[in-house]
């Protein structure tokens, strides 16, 4: 039977199964502690047991000093609960609290979800998971190519497996390598995380996510994090895609809609090409009309929190429509990641 874990000094709590470690359970519930290896080697997830009993402490290489033993220090990645617990632990819930990391990962899986989109999954070493917050990005270095910033599409609940979405772009060396040359078990260096495109966890406002194309990657991470937090406010996903493209994770989005009472998925097709050749004025007008349609679908739109990912030049007019609806500036968050 699940037991309650209360964290001091924040006062937050989560439920944990006696069969799982405190760290795994916390990450599953969207709570981020300091950690690195997740196997008892580094000691970064050290915490203090204030009250309650543990059912098991898994073997670990980290050695506590005498004063740490006296204050009942434990490793969250090695400790399993028997009863309700009170623990003292620092939460890493802001970008400044997350250390910069450099990890040599291996390509675990390459999935051709459409002809022109690949989802790649990287696996970190067993001794070094990546700690990050939902919505952040990292820098990928691969086979001598220029480093590329890519948003992490996976949930922070498992920093050992990292997912990225890559669209085929003719003439782009990184994209061409992923589509033509990348192989399983190839080494990719990951550094980061970076960025503050993060969920406002203290807000109970309805949430509206707007993703464009493979900008779905950080939005997916944010949605999974929102689900882990078990927040009850309505969540709306609008995913914009070119008419010739495919919403490549349509079934996954539909599964959220089927499983959650408060989630709505809205795929939208727009006419889009490379922005050097497309009729910019026509496209901007189309996006304005799309934004107006979104606003008209929601009562009290000024009470929403909005998260947008996609090219800044593409969303400036859409952002203007949202802002003119009465939403405060701090309720609109835009991923401003530089991808090159």
N, C-alpha and C positions, 0 to 999 in steps of 0.2 A: 504494500500500500504506500502511496506517495506520502512524503513528509514535507513540512514547510521549512524553508531556509530563509532566515531574515538576515539582511546585510547591514552592518553598522560601518560607518556612521550614516549612510544614506537612508536607512529605514526601508529600502525596497525589499521585496520578498519574491520567491519563486518556489514551485513545487519540484521535488526531486524524487526519482525512483531509487529504492535501496540498491538496485542492480547497476546504477550508473554513477560515475564520478560527479562530484560537485561542479567541476569545470564543464564537463559535457552537458550537464543539465542546465547550467546557467546560460551557456551559449545557445542551447536549443530554445531557451526562452527569450533570447535577444539581449541578454545581459553580458557585457564585456568586462572581463577581468584582465589584468596583465598576465600574459603567458607567452611561451615561445615553443618549447619542445613538446608539451603534452604527454611526456613519458617519464617525468620525474628526474630529469637530468639537470635542468638549468636553475630551478628554484624560483623562477620569476612569479609563479602563481602562489607564492607563500601567503598564508592568511593565518589568522588567530581564531582558534575555537573558543568561544566565550561560554556557550551553554549547549547541552545535548550530548548524544553519544554517536560515535561512528560504528558502522558495522564491519568495516574493513579498511585497511590502509595497504594499498598495493605496493610491491617492492619499488624502490627508487634509489638512484645513485646520489642524489643531493644529500649532503650532510648538514644538519642543523647545528648551529653553535649552542653552547650550554644555555645562554640567556633566552634563545629562541625556544628551546625545549621547555624551559621554565614557564614561559608565557603561552604554552600549548600551541606552538606553530604547527601548521599542517600544509601540505601541498594540495591545492584544490584538484589537481589532475590525478591524484592518487587516492583521495579520500572518498569513501562511500558512506552515506548516512544510515543510521539505524532509527533515530528519533528526529523530531523537530530540532533544528539547530539555530543558534545565533552565531554568526561569524563576523569577524572584523576584517574587511578587505577593501582595497582601493579599486574603484571601478574606472575603467578606461573608456570614457564615453565622449571624449572630444578629440579632435585631431592632434592637439598638443600632447595628449596623454598617450598617444600611440607612438612607439619608437620607430625610427626609420630602419628598415631591414633590407638586407641583400641576400637573396637565396638563389641557388642554382637548382632549378626544377627540371623535371623530365616531362616530355609530352606523354600524357596518359591515354588520350583519346582524341581523334579528329573525326568530327561528324559532319557529313555533307547534308545539311538540312534542306538546302535548295541548290540549284545549279550555281548560284552566285553568293551564297552565304555558307561559311564554315563556323562551327562551334568547336573551339579547341579547349581541352581540359588539361591542366598541368597538375602534376603531383609534386609536392615538396618532399624533402627528406623526412624520414620518420622522426628525426631529432630537431626539426625546425619548421614548425607551421608558420604561416603568415598571419599576423594579427592585423586586422583592418576593420573599418566601419562600413556598413552598407552605404553604397553610393560613391565610395572612393575609387581611385584608379591607381595603377602602377606603371612603371616604365619597363618594357620588355626589350631585352637585347638578345639577338639571335644571329648566329653565324656571320658575324662581321657587318651586318646591316646597321644602318642608322637606328638608334633606339626609337621606340614607338610607345607613346602613352596609350594605354587601353583601359577602359573601365572594367572593373570586376563584375561579372554577371552573377556570381554565386553568392550564397549567404555566408555571413561571417561565422555561422555556427560550425563550419568545418573549414579551417584555414589550411588543411592539407591538400584539398582539391580545389583548384581555382579555374573558373570558367570565363572564356572570352569569346566575343562575337566578332567575326571578321567578314566584311563584304569585299567581293572581288572588285578591284579598281585597276583597269588597264593602265600600265605605265608606272604603277606604284610598286616599288621594289618589295616592300614588306608584304603587301597583299599577294603579289605574284609568287613570293617564296612560300607563303602559307598554302596557296592553292596548288602549286606545282612541285614543290620540293620537300616540304615539311614531312617528317616521318615520326611514327611512334618511338618513344624513348630518346628522342633528340633532346639535347640540353638547351634550355632557355633561362637566361638570368632575369630574375624579377627583383626590382628595387622599388621601395615605397613603404607604405602607401601615401598618397597625396590627395588633396582636395577636401572641400567642406560642403559637398552636395549631400547633405545629411538630413535624416528625418528629424523633425521637431517633435521629440517624444513627449514633451510636456503639453502639447496642444491636443485638445479633443475636437478640433474642427474637422468637418468632412474633408477628405483628401482627394485631390484630383491630380492624377499623373498624366502627363502628355509626353509621349516618346515619338521620336522620328527615326524610322529605319532601324539600324543596329544601335541607335541610341536607346533601344529597349534594354540593353545590357545593365546599366546601373539602375534603371527603373525596376527591372526584375529583382535585383538585389534588395532594393528598398521595399518592394512589396513583400518579399519573403521575410524580411526583417519585421515589417508591420504585422504580418501574420504570426510570427514567433512571439511578438509582444502581446498578442491576443487583444488588440485594441478594437473597440466596438464601433467606432464611428464609420459612416459610409465611405467606401473607397471606390473611385471611378478611374478606370484606365482607358485612355484614348491613345491608340497606336496608329500613327500616320505612316502610310507606305505609298510609294509610287504605284500608279495604276498597273505597271508592268511587273511589279514585284509581288512577293508573297509574305504574308504575316507568318513567318517561319516557325513560330512557336504557338500557333493558334490553338492547338489541342491543349497545351499547358495552360494557356489563359482561360480556356473554357473550363478546365478542371477546377481552377480557382472559383470561377463563377458558380459551378455546380456544388462545390463543397462549402462555400461561404455565403451566409445570408446577406452580408453587408458589402459584397463585391460585385461590380458591374464592369464588363469588358465591352469596349466599343472600337472595333477596327474601322479605320477610315482610309479610303484611297484618294490620293491627290495626283495631279499631273505634274511630274517632276523629272528633270533631267539634270545633267551637270550644270551648275549655276553659271558657268561661263557662256552657255549657249541657250539656256532657257529664257523665255520672256519674263524677266524679273517682275515687272509691274503686274503682269497677269497672275503670276504665282503669288505675289504678296497679297493681291486682292482675294485670291482663292483662300489663302490662309486666314485673312481677316474674316471672310465669310464663315469659315470653319469655326473660328473662335467665337463669333457672334452666335452661331448655332449651339455651341457648347454652353455658352452663358444662358441662352434661352431655355435650355433643358433643366436648369437648376434654380430653384427658389433660393432667395437670400444668398446669392452667389458671393457676396462680400464676406461671408463667414467661412469661406473655403481656404484651405492651404493648397497651393499649386506647386508642382514639381515638374520642370520642363527639361528635357535633354534633346539636344540637336544643334545644328550649326546656328551660331548667334545671328548671322545675316538672315537666316530663314525664319527665325522666331521673333524678331524684333516687333513686327507689326501685330502678331498674335499676342505678344506680351502687352502691347499698348492697349488692345481691346480689353484684355483681362483687367489691366490697371484702371481703365476708364469705367469699369463696372462697379468700382468702389472698394476693391480689395486693397488693403494696405501693402506698401512696398515690401515689408518683411514677411508677408504671407506668400510671396512669389519667389521661389528658389530656382535658379537656372544653373545647370552644369556648364561652367565656363572653362572646362579642361582644354588645354592646348594639346592637340593630338600628335604634333610633329616636333 
